[in-house]
Amino acid sequence: MTAQTLFYIIIAIILINFIKDKILDALNAKHFNDVVPSEINDVYDEDEYKKSQAYKKVNYKFGVWSSSFSLVLTLGFLFLDGFEYVDNIARKYSDNPIIIGLIFFGIIMIASDIITTPFAYYKTFVIEEKFGFNKTTKKTFILDKLKGLVMMAILGGGIIALIIWFYQITGNQFWLYAWGIVTVFTVFMNMFYSKLIVPMFNKQTPLEDGDLRQKISNYAASVGFSLNKIFIIDGSKRSTKANAYFSGFGSEKRVTLYDTLVNDLDDEEIVAVLAHEVGHYKRNHIIFNLIASVLLTGLTLYILSIFISNPLLSYAIGVEQPSFHVGLIAFGLLYSPISEITGLIMNYVSRVFEYQADDYAKNTYKAEPLITSLKKLSKNSLSNLTPHKAYVFMHYSHPTLLDRVKNLRKLKA
């Protein structure tokens, strides 16, 4: 195979992926005006439904324009040998492969952030603002961007530097060491993300003593679940949308409730949402996802180790001097179809897990408050209640609201 053939394979992958996504988006958009099924037709009144339809249409059009811009930019960068240009800049400053790699990725990361920031700004301060979701100030928006860049530079740069270093020392065996480093990092982040990273962006406050905390404690005790760390996060500083999540395990496990969730739901609904999150823990979903992530990372790194030494990877994207960091970019582009398949599998597993967590909440607490909480959360985020089945299959990590309500109302076998 020649470098030119590989180049056109990369172009084909990018175009096919784009066309596939646009077809799915268009199919989904055709269902925006569908009649809402009777099981969930109490989510919106007429005015709210019209507002949700308008929100979906605006986001659909925005997605078409932003993704088309990204496609043109990516293809232009490839056809005009942009990676060669960036690589030459990086090589002007050092002969050290690690330094070159860090400068190379640093330039791409900063340039990408600069280009995508106007789209993020428009999404936040025009679309989200228009529909009443945005609570982010311009100061918070800028600080989030800067903090994100610093985090990416420190954590991402550190991992890239280590991987390149391992490659320089061990050759194609680097993947084992890289896998070890990424595994340690993944486990560490699962354990301490809420404790170390979240406070950089949000304020977390322990849930105060009172009726809600007592109800949560009573439920946790009833299912033999030790839960002392319950936090409220100030999600309302950025958006009116609500969420809750479980993180960590062992002594570091904690539940985080968005203040918007606490304000939108009553106590029974909050406990039902918490019961769902406990279900994920009790069914070992968190451990499964962690192990699956580690194994998929190992598979990816192993496949990378087979091809990374082949100069064709660098030549294929127009870089004359083969290197690990350029090969990594080309490999990422070529690997995307496999990522798509593994993503589909993980989304399917995630949807199964959501049903299991719902069943756990239904069996250990109550189904009805979980149903009403899901409906309220869907209403408050103007969710699409009638998505196309193909779109759900390809993109949804959670079942649709209709499917969850039907499952929750199903009688026990």
N, C-alpha and C positions, 0 to 999 in steps of 0.2 A: 504493500500500500504506500502511495506517495503522500507527501505532506499536503499537496493540493486536494487530494481525495478526502483526506481527514478534515481539511478545512471546510469542504462542502458538506461533509457529514455533520459537522458542528452547526453550520448555517441551517441545514435541514432540520436538525433537532430543535433549534431555537424557533424556526418558523412553524413547525408542526405543533410545538407546545403552545405557541401564541394562537394559532388557528383553533386548536382544540379548546383553549380557554375561552376564546371569543364565541365559539359555537355554543358552549355550555352557558355562558353569560346571556346570550341571546335567547336560548331556550328557557332559561330561568325568567328572563324579563317578560316573556310572553304569558307567564302565569301570575304577573303582578296584580291583574284585575280579576282573578278567579274568585268565585263565591267561596267564602270561608266555610269550612265544614261545621256542622251543627255542634259538634263536641267542643269547639273553641270559638263559636261565633259571639261569645260574650266578652271577648278580649277587648274589642274596639267598639265604640259607637260609630255612627256614620261619619261624623267629622274626623274622628281619630283615624278611622280606616283610610279616609282620603289623604290625611296627613302622612300615614305610613306608606301609602302608594307613592306619594310625591317624593318622600325620602328615598325610597328604593330606586325610583327613576333617576333622581339626581345623582345618586351614588353609582348607578349603572353607567350613565353618561360620563361621569368623572373617571370611572375605571377604564372605559374605552379610550379616552383621551390620554390618560396617564400611562397606560400600558403600551399604547401605540407610540408615544414619545419614547418610552424606554426601549421599545423594539428598534426604532429608527436609530437611536443613539448607540445601542449595542452593535447593530449591524455596521453602522458607520465606523465605529471604533475598530471593529475587526477588519473591514475592507481597507481602512486607511492605516493599518498597522499601528494602532494606538498602543498596544502592549510593547512593541519594539521601542516606541518613543519613550514610554515611561521607564522601561528597562535601561535605556541609554542614559536617562537622567540619573537613575539610581547608581549606575556604575561610575558616574563622574565623581561621586563622593567617597567611594570606598572600593577596595578589592575583596573585602571580607564578605563571603556568601550570606552570612547572617545579617549584616548591616544592609547589604544590597536588597535582600528580601524584605526587611523591615521598611526601608525607604520605599520600595516598590509597592507594597501593600498599603503603606501609609498614604502615598499619593492617590492611589485608587480609592481608598476609603474616604479621604477628605473630599476629593473631587465628586465622588458619588453623593456624599452628604450635602455638598453645596448645590448639586443639581436637583436632588430630591426635596430639599427644604422648601422651595416655593410650593410644591404640591402638598406637602404636609401642612404648611401654613394655610393654604386655601381650604384644605379638608377641615382643619380645626376651626379657623376663624371666619369661614364663609359658610360651608355646608353644615357643620355641627352647630355653629352659632345660629344659623337661620332656623334650625329645627329645635332650638332650646336646649341642646345637650352641653355645649361648651361652657366650662367654667375656668378654663386655662387663661391666665394672663399672658401678655407678650413676654413679660419678664420670666415667668415660669417656663414658657415655651423655649426661650433662648437658653436658660440655665439647664433644662433637661437635655437639650442638644449638646451643650458643652460637657456636661457630666457624662453623657453617653459616649462622647468621643474620648474622653479621658479614660473611662472604663474599658473601652475597646482597645485603646492604645496599651494600657497596662496589662489587662488579662489576655486579650487577643494577641498582642505583640509578644507577650511572654511565652505563650504556648507555641506560636509560630517560630520564635527564636529557638526554643528547645527542640522542636521537631526538625528544623534545618540542621541544628547541631548534631542531633542523633544520626541524621542522614549522612553528614560529613564523616562521622566516626565509624558508623556500623554499616553503611551502604544500604542494601535492600532489606536488612534486618531492622531498619529504623522503626518499622511499623509496630513492632512489639513494644518498644520503649515508648513510642508516641501513644500507643493504646493505653499503656500503664498510666502515663501522665494525664491523658484525657479522662480516664476512668476515675482517678483520684480527684480530679477537678470536678467531674460530674457529681460524684458522691458528696464532695464537700459543699458544692452549691445547693444540692438537694437538702442537705442538713442545715446549712447556715445562711441561705439566700435571704430569708425574711429577717434574719438577725443582723446581717452585715450590709447587704446591698439595698434592700427596701428603704431603710432609714435615710439613705442619701437622697431619695426622691419623695418620700412620704413620711408623715408622722404617724406612728403607731402607738395606741394607748390601750392598756389592759382594760377589758370590759369591767365596768364598775359592778360592785355588789348591788343586788336588787332582784326584782322579779325575773328578768330575762336570764341573768346569770344563774339564778336558782333553778329555773326550768331547764336550762342547758345542763347544769350539774346533775339534776335528778335524772334526766334522760341518759347522760353518759354513765351514771352509776347503774342504771337499769340494764344496760347492755355490757357491763363490765369493761368500760372504756375509761382509762385514766386520761383526763384532759384538764390540765390546769392552766394552759396557756391559750387564752382567748383574747384576741386583739381586735380593736376597731381601727381601721385605716382611713385617712382623710381623702378618700377617692373623690369627694365632692370638690376638691380644689382644682380638678381637671375636667370632670364630666359629671352629668347627672345619672349616668348609667351605673348600674349596681352589679356587684359580684361578691363571691366568697370563694375561698380556696383553702386547701389543706396542704401543709408543707412539713418537711422534716420527718423523722421517725425516731423511735426510741425516746430518750429524754428530751429531744429537741422538737418533738411533734407539736404543732400548733395549728389553730384555726384562725384565719384572718377574715373578718367581716368588713365590707365596705360600709362607711357611715351612711351612704345612700341606701344600701340594702336594709340597714336597721331602721331608717326613716320610712322606707316604702312598705315594709312588711310588718305584720303584727307578730307578737311573741310566738304564737303557735307555728306560724309560717317560717319564722327564723329557725326554730328548733327542727322543723321538718327539713329545711335546707341543710342544717347541720347534720341531721340523721343521714341524709344522702352522702355528705362528705365522710362521715364515719363509716358508711357502707364501703366507700372506696378503700379505706384503710383496712377494715375487717376482711374484705375480700382480697387483700394483698395486691390491689391494683397498682399502688404506688411502687411497691417492690418490683412487680412485673414490668412496669414501664421503665423503671431504672435499669433493670437487667437487659430488657430489649434494646434500650438506647445504647448501652455499653456494647452489646453484641453487634448491633448494626454499625457502630463506630469501628469496631474491630474488623468487620467484614470490609467496610469501605477502605480502611487503611491498608488491609492486606491486598486488595485489588489494586490500590494505588501503588503499592510497593512493586507489583509485577510490571507496571507500565512506566513508572516515573523516570527510570533511567533511559528510556527510549527518546532520543532527540527529536523524533517525529512530533512529539507533543508540543515542543517549543516551536518547531518549524511550522506546524499547522496553524498557529495563530500569529505567524509573521515575525517571530523573534529568531534572529540568526545565531545567537549564542545560547545554546541549551543550558537550562538551569532548573533547579528544583522548584523555585517559586513560580516560574512561568509554566512549568509542567503541571503544577498544582491547579492553575487557572484552567488550562486546557482539559485536564482530567475532570474538573468540576463540571465543565460544560458537557463533556461526553458522558459523564455518569448520571446526568439528570434523568434519563429515562428509567434507570434502575431506582433512583430516589423516588420517582413518581410511583413506581410499583410498591416499594416498601411503604411509602406514604399512604397509599390506598389500603394496604393491609393494616397499618397502624390505626387509620381512621375507622376501619371496620371494627377492629378490636376495641377501640375507644367507645364506639357506639354501643357495643355489647356490654361493656363495663358500665356505661351510664344506665342501661336498663337494670343491671344487677344492683347498682347503688340505689336506684329508685325502688326496686323490690325490697331491698334491705330496709329503707326508710318506711315503706308501706307496712312491712311485717313487724317492725320494732317500734314504730310510732303510729303515724296515720297517713293515709293517702291523700285525703282531701286538702289539708293545709299545704302539702307539697304541690298539688295541682294548682291551687289558687296562687301560690307564690310564683310558680312558673308562668302563669298567665299574666300576673302583674309585671314580672320582669320582662316578658315579651312585649307587653304594652308600653312600658316605660322606655324601651330601647327601639320601639317601632319596628320590631322584628318582622321578617317575611313569614307569614303563616301558610303560604301555599307555594313552597319552592318546588322546582322540577326534580323528579326522582333522580335523573342522571347527575344533576348538580349536587344533590345531597350525597349521592354515592361517591362522587369525586372529591368533594370539598368539606363535607360536614364531619366534625369529630364528635358531635352530639346528635342524637335522633331529633327529628322535628318535634315541635310542641305537640302536634296532633298525635304522633306515634307514642310520645311519652304519656300523654293523657290517657290514651286507649290502654296502654300497658298498666298504668296505675289503677285504672278502674276495672281491670280484669280480676275476676274472683280467683282466690287461691285454689290451686289444684287439689 
